[in-house]
């Protein structure tokens, strides 16, 4: 009987800690620091040096695939996703992906036709960009924290309507196009693009552009066209905005639409306190979306879209974004010295803080504590028997660099502050 009691007691302990590990607690930073971005923009005036020059560079990158229709990477680099076949991958039903599944995807990728088209095109819908030409999802072990939904490793990125692209080739089943954008490659549903000719390009490049400054609103022309994300670009002429659509031959043509004047602005939006408040307010508390899944933003798509409204171009992922400004490496600094350096050299709302796999917008400091705005999935924790867990946040927040440290299960061996590698100043060039 004594032995049975010990077994029952042990099982109760396991259940207790398992329940604790699955419980998400609101982190203290969300109470300590106002989640209203306006609070951090009250007493300062903001400007951005050479904003006009940055805006010209934005369009240079935006139209790069049309103006310079080349693919300069190798087939090996373009097909980097094939390496997943050597890893243990689970599909959306939590079954392991078989070798045959990967062989089917690789065969359908049709890379023997790589660079065979080099055809200019444009997106006519918001679209997921996939690693393999399939809608199916890929996860690492979904039973482990941080390895199930939303971390679909077949989700490479998300692309907005009206974005110029270059088509390398089609999948074997012709249902997908392998495309290049200004900063990444991947597969897009063929139904979501239209091919362009020089006549269309000349008409589309009006040299007058507007940008969506409202997030997630619908546009129509007799019927629904798309749900628009902040940062979407619209050429315009005579107070009408251009949107790309396709004919029955998948050739692009332009429709003109009307948009609520409060939802768009002539680009670039002037970099000042009023407009910073407007953009930050639209993006705070947005749900987290790995790779743009379900139309939500991850850390780097948040920073990218935040600055695009002001005509400031950022690449798509966090590692690439360290090249978009003056980078200061602080990886080997102590935690306190990192804070001091960020406060001394960082420029509020014009600086990014980088660590491997994550990037944050620096917004200033309160009493010697650097604060950031960032879209984050959660806080790493350690639970029963030292098992790794997550305290889920799942949205865009304002926090310190040690958010969640008050949690009893906080993983304090490697904090976010410990892992910071550098700071990027965007208006130093």
C-alpha positions as CSV (number, residue, x, y, z in Angstrom):
1,X,0.0,0.0,0.0
2,X,2.9,2.3,0.9
3,X,4.4,1.6,-2.6
4,X,1.1,2.4,-4.3
5,X,0.8,5.7,-2.4
6,X,4.3,6.7,-3.6
7,X,3.4,6.0,-7.2
8,X,0.1,8.0,-6.9
9,X,2.0,10.8,-5.2
10,X,4.6,10.8,-8.0
11,X,1.9,10.9,-10.7
12,X,0.2,13.9,-8.9
13,X,3.5,15.8,-8.9
14,X,3.9,15.2,-12.6
15,X,0.4,16.4,-13.3
16,X,0.9,19.4,-11.2
17,X,4.1,20.5,-13.0
18,X,2.7,19.7,-16.4
19,X,-0.3,21.9,-15.6
20,X,2.0,24.7,-14.6
21,X,4.0,24.3,-17.7
22,X,0.9,24.7,-19.9
23,X,-0.4,27.7,-18.1
24,X,0.4,31.0,-19.7
25,X,1.0,33.9,-17.3
26,X,0.9,37.5,-18.4
27,X,4.5,38.8,-18.0
28,X,5.1,41.7,-15.6
29,X,6.5,43.9,-18.4
30,X,3.1,44.2,-19.9
31,X,1.9,45.8,-16.7
32,X,5.0,47.8,-15.9
33,X,5.5,49.4,-19.3
34,X,2.6,51.0,-21.1
35,X,1.5,49.1,-24.2
36,X,0.5,52.4,-25.9
37,X,3.3,53.5,-28.2
38,X,2.0,57.1,-27.9
39,X,3.5,57.2,-24.4
40,X,7.0,56.9,-25.8
41,X,6.5,59.6,-28.5
42,X,5.1,62.4,-26.4
43,X,8.1,64.6,-25.6
44,X,10.4,64.2,-28.6
45,X,10.4,65.4,-32.1
46,X,11.7,62.9,-34.7
47,X,13.3,63.4,-38.1
48,X,15.1,61.0,-40.4
49,X,18.2,62.2,-42.3
50,X,18.0,61.9,-46.0
51,X,14.5,60.3,-46.0
52,X,14.1,61.2,-49.7
53,X,17.3,59.3,-50.5
54,X,16.1,56.3,-48.5
55,X,12.8,56.4,-50.4
56,X,14.5,56.3,-53.7
57,X,16.5,53.3,-52.5
58,X,13.2,51.7,-51.5
59,X,11.9,51.8,-55.0
60,X,15.2,50.7,-56.4
61,X,14.8,47.5,-54.4
62,X,11.1,47.2,-54.9
63,X,11.4,47.2,-58.7
64,X,14.8,45.5,-58.8
65,X,13.5,42.2,-60.3
66,X,11.9,44.1,-63.2
67,X,14.8,46.5,-63.8
68,X,17.4,43.8,-63.5
69,X,15.8,40.5,-64.2
70,X,18.6,38.2,-63.1
71,X,18.9,35.3,-60.6
72,X,22.5,35.3,-59.5
73,X,22.3,32.5,-56.9
74,X,23.1,28.9,-57.7
75,X,20.7,26.0,-58.0
76,X,22.1,24.6,-54.8
77,X,21.4,27.8,-52.8
78,X,18.0,28.2,-54.3
79,X,17.0,24.6,-53.3
80,X,18.3,24.9,-49.8
81,X,15.1,23.5,-48.5
82,X,16.0,20.0,-49.8
83,X,18.2,19.7,-46.7
84,X,15.0,19.1,-44.6
85,X,14.9,15.6,-46.1
86,X,17.8,14.7,-43.8
87,X,15.9,15.9,-40.7
88,X,13.1,14.4,-38.7
89,X,10.1,16.4,-39.9
90,X,6.4,16.1,-39.0
91,X,3.5,17.0,-41.2
92,X,0.3,18.9,-40.1
93,X,-1.3,15.7,-38.9
94,X,1.8,15.1,-36.6
95,X,2.9,12.1,-38.7
96,X,6.5,11.9,-39.7
97,X,7.3,13.0,-43.2
98,X,8.5,9.9,-45.2
99,X,11.4,9.8,-47.6
100,X,8.8,9.3,-50.4
101,X,7.0,12.5,-49.3
102,X,10.3,14.5,-49.6
103,X,11.1,12.8,-52.9
104,X,7.7,13.8,-54.3
105,X,8.3,17.4,-53.2
106,X,11.8,17.5,-54.6
107,X,10.7,16.0,-57.9
108,X,7.8,18.5,-58.2
109,X,10.2,21.3,-57.5
110,X,11.5,20.7,-61.0
111,X,14.9,22.4,-60.5
112,X,16.2,21.0,-63.8
113,X,14.2,24.0,-65.2
114,X,15.8,26.5,-62.8
115,X,16.1,29.9,-64.4
116,X,14.4,28.7,-67.6
117,X,11.7,31.3,-67.6
118,X,13.1,34.5,-66.1
119,X,9.7,36.1,-66.7
120,X,8.5,39.3,-65.0
121,X,5.3,39.1,-63.1
122,X,3.4,40.6,-60.2
123,X,1.3,39.4,-57.3
124,X,-2.4,39.8,-57.6
125,X,-3.2,38.5,-54.1
126,X,-1.5,38.4,-50.7
127,X,0.3,35.1,-50.8
128,X,2.3,32.6,-48.7
129,X,5.8,31.9,-50.1
130,X,6.7,28.3,-49.5
131,X,9.9,26.3,-49.2
132,X,8.4,23.4,-51.2
133,X,5.6,23.7,-53.8
134,X,2.8,22.6,-51.5
135,X,0.4,24.0,-48.9
136,X,1.3,21.2,-46.5
137,X,3.0,22.2,-43.3
138,X,6.3,21.0,-41.9
139,X,7.2,20.9,-38.2
140,X,10.0,19.8,-36.0
141,X,8.8,17.6,-33.2
142,X,5.3,19.2,-32.5
143,X,5.3,17.6,-29.0
144,X,8.2,19.9,-28.0
145,X,7.8,23.5,-27.0
146,X,8.5,25.9,-29.8
147,X,8.4,23.2,-32.5
148,X,4.7,22.8,-33.3
149,X,2.2,25.4,-34.6
150,X,2.8,28.1,-35.7
151,X,6.4,27.1,-36.7
152,X,5.7,25.7,-40.1
153,X,9.1,25.3,-41.7
154,X,7.5,25.2,-45.1
155,X,6.5,28.8,-44.6
156,X,9.3,30.9,-46.1
157,X,7.6,34.3,-46.1
158,X,4.5,36.3,-47.0
159,X,4.2,38.6,-50.0
160,X,1.7,41.5,-50.5
161,X,-0.5,42.2,-53.5
162,X,1.1,44.5,-56.1
163,X,4.6,43.2,-55.5
164,X,6.9,42.9,-58.6
165,X,8.4,39.4,-58.9
166,X,10.6,37.4,-61.3
167,X,9.6,33.8,-62.1
168,X,12.5,31.4,-62.4
169,X,10.5,28.3,-63.4
170,X,7.3,26.3,-62.7
171,X,6.8,23.2,-60.6
172,X,6.4,20.0,-62.5
173,X,2.6,20.0,-61.9
174,X,2.6,23.7,-63.1
175,X,0.6,24.7,-60.0
176,X,3.4,26.7,-58.4
177,X,6.0,29.3,-59.6
178,X,9.4,29.6,-58.1
179,X,10.0,33.4,-57.7
180,X,12.6,35.9,-56.8
181,X,11.7,39.1,-54.9
182,X,14.0,41.9,-53.8
183,X,15.3,39.9,-50.9
184,X,14.1,36.2,-50.9
185,X,13.1,33.3,-53.1
186,X,10.4,30.7,-52.8
187,X,7.2,29.1,-54.2
188,X,3.9,30.9,-54.8
189,X,0.6,29.5,-55.9
190,X,0.5,30.2,-59.7
191,X,-3.1,31.5,-59.4
192,X,-1.9,34.4,-57.3
193,X,0.4,36.0,-59.9
194,X,0.0,37.6,-63.4
195,X,2.7,38.0,-66.0
196,X,3.7,41.5,-67.1
197,X,5.0,43.0,-70.2
198,X,6.8,46.3,-70.8
199,X,3.6,48.2,-71.5
200,X,2.2,47.1,-68.1
201,X,5.4,48.0,-66.3
202,X,5.5,51.5,-67.9
203,X,1.9,52.1,-66.9
204,X,2.3,50.7,-63.4
205,X,5.5,52.7,-62.6
206,X,3.7,56.0,-62.3
207,X,6.5,57.6,-60.1
208,X,3.6,58.5,-57.8
209,X,3.0,56.0,-55.0
210,X,0.9,55.6,-52.0
211,X,1.3,53.3,-49.1
212,X,-1.3,51.7,-46.8
213,X,-1.0,53.1,-43.3
214,X,-4.0,51.2,-42.0
215,X,-3.6,47.5,-41.3
216,X,-6.0,44.8,-42.5
217,X,-8.7,46.7,-44.4
218,X,-10.6,45.4,-47.5
219,X,-10.5,46.8,-51.0
220,X,-13.2,46.3,-53.6
221,X,-14.0,46.9,-57.3
222,X,-17.5,45.7,-57.7
223,X,-16.4,42.7,-55.6
224,X,-13.9,41.9,-52.9
225,X,-10.3,42.1,-54.1
226,X,-8.0,41.7,-51.0
227,X,-7.5,42.4,-47.3
228,X,-4.7,45.0,-47.3
229,X,-1.8,45.0,-44.9
230,X,0.0,48.1,-43.8
231,X,2.9,48.8,-46.0
232,X,1.2,47.7,-49.3
233,X,2.2,49.9,-52.2
234,X,-0.3,51.4,-54.7
235,X,0.7,53.5,-57.7
236,X,-1.8,56.2,-58.2
237,X,-2.9,58.7,-60.8
238,X,-5.7,61.4,-60.6
239,X,-6.7,60.3,-57.1
240,X,-7.2,56.7,-58.2
241,X,-5.1,53.8,-57.0
242,X,-3.8,51.0,-59.2
243,X,-4.1,47.3,-58.3
244,X,-2.9,44.5,-60.5
245,X,-5.3,41.8,-61.7
246,X,-5.1,39.2,-64.4
247,X,-7.0,38.2,-67.6
248,X,-8.0,34.7,-68.7
249,X,-4.5,34.3,-70.2
250,X,-2.9,35.2,-66.8
251,X,-1.6,38.5,-68.3
252,X,-1.6,41.4,-65.9
253,X,-3.7,44.5,-66.4
254,X,-4.5,47.4,-64.1
255,X,-7.7,48.2,-62.2
256,X,-8.2,51.6,-60.6
257,X,-9.9,51.6,-57.2
258,X,-10.9,54.1,-54.5
259,X,-9.4,53.8,-51.0
260,X,-10.5,55.6,-47.9
261,X,-8.1,58.6,-47.6
262,X,-7.5,57.7,-43.9
263,X,-6.1,54.3,-44.9
264,X,-3.4,55.4,-47.3
265,X,-0.8,58.2,-47.5
266,X,1.4,59.5,-50.3
267,X,4.8,57.7,-49.9
268,X,7.0,58.4,-48.1
269,X,5.0,59.2,-45.0
270,X,6.9,62.0,-43.2
271,X,9.1,60.6,-40.4
272,X,7.7,62.6,-37.4
273,X,6.1,61.9,-34.0
274,X,2.6,62.1,-35.3
275,X,3.1,59.5,-38.0
276,X,5.2,57.3,-35.9
277,X,2.3,57.1,-33.4
278,X,-0.1,56.3,-36.2
279,X,2.0,53.4,-37.6
280,X,3.0,52.0,-34.2
281,X,-0.6,52.1,-33.0
282,X,-1.7,50.0,-36.0
283,X,0.9,47.3,-35.3
284,X,1.0,47.0,-31.5
285,X,-0.7,43.9,-30.1
286,X,-1.0,42.2,-33.6
287,X,-0.9,38.4,-33.3
288,X,2.4,36.7,-34.0
289,X,2.7,35.0,-37.4
290,X,5.7,32.9,-38.1
291,X,6.9,33.7,-41.7
292,X,3.7,35.8,-42.1
293,X,1.5,32.7,-41.7
294,X,-2.3,33.5,-41.7
295,X,-1.4,37.1,-42.7
296,X,0.2,38.0,-39.3
297,X,3.7,39.3,-38.8
298,X,6.8,37.8,-37.2
299,X,9.6,39.9,-35.7
300,X,11.3,40.9,-39.0
301,X,8.1,41.5,-41.0
302,X,7.0,43.9,-38.3
303,X,10.2,45.9,-38.5
304,X,10.1,45.8,-42.3
305,X,6.5,47.0,-42.6
306,X,7.0,49.6,-39.8
307,X,9.7,51.4,-41.8
308,X,8.3,50.8,-45.3
309,X,5.6,53.4,-44.7
310,X,8.4,56.0,-44.3
311,X,10.2,54.8,-47.5
312,X,13.0,53.0,-45.6
313,X,13.8,49.6,-47.1
314,X,14.6,46.6,-44.9
315,X,15.3,43.1,-46.1
316,X,12.9,40.3,-45.1
317,X,14.7,38.4,-42.3
318,X,16.4,39.5,-39.1
319,X,19.9,38.4,-40.2
320,X,19.7,40.4,-43.4
321,X,18.4,43.5,-41.7
322,X,21.6,44.0,-39.8
323,X,23.0,45.1,-43.2
324,X,20.4,47.8,-43.7
325,X,22.1,50.3,-41.4
326,X,25.2,51.0,-39.3
327,X,25.8,47.8,-37.3
328,X,27.5,47.9,-33.9
329,X,28.6,44.5,-32.6
330,X,28.1,44.1,-28.8
331,X,27.9,40.4,-28.6
332,X,30.8,40.1,-26.1
333,X,29.7,42.9,-23.8
334,X,28.4,42.2,-20.3
335,X,24.7,42.6,-19.9
336,X,25.0,45.9,-18.1
337,X,27.4,47.2,-20.7
338,X,25.0,46.2,-23.5
339,X,22.3,48.3,-21.8
340,X,24.6,51.2,-21.5
341,X,25.8,51.0,-25.1
342,X,22.2,50.8,-26.4
343,X,21.1,53.8,-24.3
344,X,24.1,55.8,-25.3
345,X,24.2,55.1,-29.1
346,X,20.7,53.9,-29.9
347,X,18.2,56.2,-31.5
348,X,14.6,55.7,-30.5
349,X,12.4,54.5,-33.3
350,X,15.4,54.5,-35.6
351,X,17.4,51.5,-34.3
352,X,17.0,47.8,-34.3
353,X,18.4,45.4,-31.7
354,X,19.5,42.0,-33.1
355,X,20.0,38.5,-31.6
356,X,20.1,35.3,-33.6
357,X,16.6,34.6,-34.9
358,X,15.0,37.7,-33.5
359,X,15.0,41.5,-34.1
360,X,13.4,44.3,-32.1
361,X,12.7,48.0,-32.6
362,X,14.4,50.2,-29.9
363,X,12.0,52.8,-28.6
364,X,14.0,54.5,-25.9
365,X,14.6,53.9,-22.2
366,X,13.0,54.4,-18.8
367,X,15.3,54.8,-15.8
368,X,18.2,53.1,-17.5
369,X,16.1,50.2,-18.9
370,X,16.2,50.0,-22.7
371,X,12.7,49.3,-24.1
372,X,11.8,47.6,-27.4
373,X,8.7,47.0,-29.5
374,X,8.7,43.6,-31.1
375,X,6.5,40.7,-32.3
376,X,7.4,37.7,-30.1
377,X,6.1,34.2,-29.7
378,X,7.0,33.6,-26.0
379,X,9.4,33.3,-23.1
380,X,11.6,30.2,-22.8
381,X,11.0,28.3,-19.6
382,X,12.3,25.2,-17.8
383,X,9.7,23.0,-16.2
384,X,9.5,19.6,-14.5
385,X,12.7,17.5,-14.9
386,X,14.2,20.5,-16.6
387,X,12.0,20.1,-19.7
388,X,12.0,23.1,-22.0
389,X,8.7,25.0,-22.2
390,X,7.2,28.2,-23.4
391,X,5.1,30.9,-21.7
392,X,3.2,32.1,-24.8
393,X,2.9,35.8,-25.6
394,X,2.1,35.5,-29.2
395,X,1.7,39.2,-30.2
396,X,3.5,42.5,-30.7
397,X,4.5,44.1,-27.3
398,X,6.5,46.7,-25.7
399,X,9.0,45.3,-23.2
400,X,12.4,45.5,-21.6
401,X,15.2,43.2,-22.8
402,X,14.6,40.8,-19.9
403,X,10.9,40.3,-20.3
404,X,9.5,37.4,-18.4
405,X,12.4,37.1,-15.9
406,X,10.0,37.2,-13.0
407,X,8.4,33.9,-14.0
408,X,9.2,31.1,-11.6
409,X,10.1,28.8,-14.5
410,X,12.1,31.5,-16.4
411,X,15.0,30.1,-18.4
412,X,17.6,32.4,-16.9
413,X,20.6,30.6,-18.3
414,X,20.4,32.5,-21.6
415,X,18.2,35.6,-21.5
416,X,17.3,37.7,-24.5
417,X,19.7,40.3,-23.1
418,X,22.5,37.7,-22.9
419,X,21.9,36.7,-26.5
420,X,21.9,40.2,-28.0
421,X,24.6,40.5,-30.7
422,X,24.3,44.0,-32.1
423,X,22.4,47.2,-32.7
424,X,21.6,48.7,-36.1
425,X,21.2,52.5,-36.5
426,X,19.1,53.2,-39.6
427,X,19.9,56.8,-40.3
428,X,23.7,56.7,-40.1
429,X,25.0,56.6,-43.6
